[in-house]
Structure formats: structure tokens, C-alpha cells
Amino acid sequence: MSPDTRPPCGPGRWSPEPGPAEPRDLCTDCGVSRTDDPKRCGRACQFIQPDYDRWERAVHGRTRDPDRPDELHFGPYRRMLRARLTAPRNGAQWTGITTRIAEKLLETGAVDAVLTMAPAADDRWRPVPVLVTDPAELAGCRGMRMGYAPLLSLLEPARDLGHRRLAVVGIPCQVYALRALEAELGFERLYVIGTPCSDNTTTEKFHRFLELLSDRPETITYLEFRADYHVELRFADGRVKTIPFLKLPFAKLPADFFPLTCRTCVDYTNVLADITVGYMGGQGDQWLLVRNDRGEELVDLLGAELHAEAPGTAGKRDAAVKGFLVNVQRAAGGLPLRAMPNWVRPFVAWLQPRIGPRGLEFARARVEMKAIETVVHLEREEPRRARYMIPGHVWRLVARYGLSPGNTQGRPKS
């Protein structure tokens, strides 16, 4: 869509209808297939033949340092922080760090525009890509969305509009493709704010999940998986409800609720971003991984607005991850999950936040769980692709639990 035909979307915010998507196998519709050259997918897609070593060197100047064990889990980083805004923003998913960084980039003139997601006009949960030039418009982009949205389809329009300095807020599959295409896109300056991602689904299926959580799902305004083993729900009337992970109705979801792409994602922590802003290692605050010089610039923008300290760690992850491995193996083999007796659930739900992995140990556990899910499902459902799609660092993570190429049962091969 050319700039002179763009639809109105309010001052300082533009959200054109993207072009049609090219049909792809194992696709999360990052938007590359909707650009002027859909064949770029072949060299940009994380789900074809990812090369994290190459892009980590290009973005951060190095790959994961074996002398820093946490880099095997989280990717290259300068420092990690447990952080929150001193004045939390209303409507933010946590305290609003991601949104505030984007606002500051526009306020200081460091960028011409911010490419991010906003809620659709007719559905607060459905994400649509937007190009924002007015900092005040970013307040409308706060919060979590669930579904696929072709964020990168707006890269060429942004360039055609004359924006040469751009900030992009994206999830890992979007950021990987962005980095693979960065040099040819020709932006003078690019800041990448990454958020972690584990599992996505269609917005329609997500609505069915909400229906299992409340008899009035249309009134749910907020949902967050917290590091204290609870999901937090907020409602339009101001009510707040928390549900222990163990009591979530996952067994009632259809087998295809999470697509194979999300069950085989190899980048939970968004390692190619300049800064990753998430929750897993935050122990109730946000967890920041500052990865390179530009990531440091982004933190510096917040100044005294940011309260930050070193993240903590507690508990042991091995038992939780081994239990997860058993369930993934059963699910991948078409067997029902092993259900915990109802009378035990309240006791375990009480114990988990107290003796389970917390802080960085919780983050390590989640990354290992994603790695396990990747290798088990991919080797079972697309074994020929496993050789190309699973990077070496993922195999190193799962080796701790007895998994190796061709052996996803956790037992030595006979």
C-alpha cells in the first residue's frame, strides 16, 4: 500500500491492511511473506534453517560464551536486571517498561517511528501491526495480545514513508526474520526491543481458552502467566482472580490448540533483540536482558524512572523439568497426560511458589522445557526437519535429561 492511500488510524498511528500472505508450512505469519518479495522467507525464516551463531555474531559481536553458563539458556547478554518502573503505567502488562522505552525513543527523537502491535478495534485480544510516530499513541498498544499478526509487513511501508530510524517491538520469530533482512532494508538506525514468547495460538482458539476460565469471558481484560505459578486475570469491573497453573484446564484444550511452530520454537528469550523485556526471572518484577550497546542505550533512556537490581535465584529445577519431559513424551505419542489427583492439587499449588524454582532458576526451567518440547515434537512429527531446525545449543540443553538426536525418550539407545 502506498503512503497516499493509507487509511486513517488517528494522528501519529498508522495501521494499513497488509497484503495477502503466501501459503507456508510451519509459519507464524511474521509478515515477510506479505512483503514485495515473499521469497525472502527462504533466507529469513526461523523455521527453515536457523543460524543463530551467525546472527548472534552480527548483532552482538559474539556467540554464547561457554564460560557464562546462563548464556546457553538465555543467549548473549551484557547484564541481567530485575526491574520495574518507579511509576507504573495504567493498563500495562507489568509496569510498562517496554512501552516507556518506545515512548522515550520517540520523545528524544532517537527514532522516527515505532513498529509494534496494537489491539484490533473489534477485539482487544487480536493483534494488529501499527506504525507509531506520536508517543501518546503508544499507550493504546499496552498489554498482551494473542494471535498471529504480520508485523514485518510494515517494514517496507515504513521505509517508503521516509522513516530511516526505526524501533521494532517483536516476538522471537519476528525478530529473527528482521535480523536476517536488516542489512537489505537499509534503515539508518534500528532498535529492537524483544519480548519472550513460548506458545501462541489463533485469537479464535484463545477465546475458547478464556471461556474455560470464566463464565463471562468477554469481561476479561488482562491475562498473565506469572512466575509464582499462577495466572492472573483482571475483569472489566475491577475484579482480580488468580488461578494456580495446576488448575488450568489444559486437558480440555484441543490437540492443535498450540501449532507445531510454537511447540518447536527454539528461541524463547528473543536472543537477537538489543534488549529482552520479560517476566520469567523477575520474581514479581520484570526481567531485563541487556544484550549489547543499543540495549544499554535503551536502559539509559529510562534513567531514574527505572528501579533495577540483580535478579535472584532459588530452588531446583530438575524435578519439575523431568516431570514436564514425561508429559511431553506422552502427549507427543498421543497418550493422555498423567492427571494429578484433585485432592493433591491445592497442596502442590501451595508448595510450588515456596520450594519450586524461582527467579533465574525458574527461567532456566522454562527454557529447558521449551527445548524439550521442541526436540520431542519435531523429531516425532517432522524428523527430517529436526536436523536443520534444532540448533546445537538446544541439544546441549536437553542432553541434561538424556535426550539426543534420534533419541527423544531419555534413555540410551539399544
Secondary structure, 3 states (H helix, E strand, C coil): CCHHHCCCCCCCEECCCCCCCCCCCCCCCCCHHHCCCHHHHHHHCCCCCCCHHHHHHHHHCCCCCCCCCHHHHHCCCCEEEEEEECCCCCCCCCCCHHHHHHHHHHHCCCCCEEEEEEEECCEEEEEEEEEECCHHHHHHHCCCCCCCCCHHHHHHHHHHCCCCEEEEEECHHHHHHHHHHHHHHCCCEEEEEECCCCCCCCHHHHHHHHHHHCCCHHHEEEEEECCCCEEEEEECCCCEEEEEHHHCCHHHCCCCCCCHHHHCCCCCCCCCCCEEEECCCCCCCEEEEECCHHHHHHHHHHHHHEEEECCCEECCCHHHHHHHHHHHHHHHCCCCCCCCCCCCHHHHHHHHHHHCCEEHHHHHHHHHHHHHHHHHHHHHHCHHHHHHHCCHHHHHHHHCCCCECCECCCCCCC
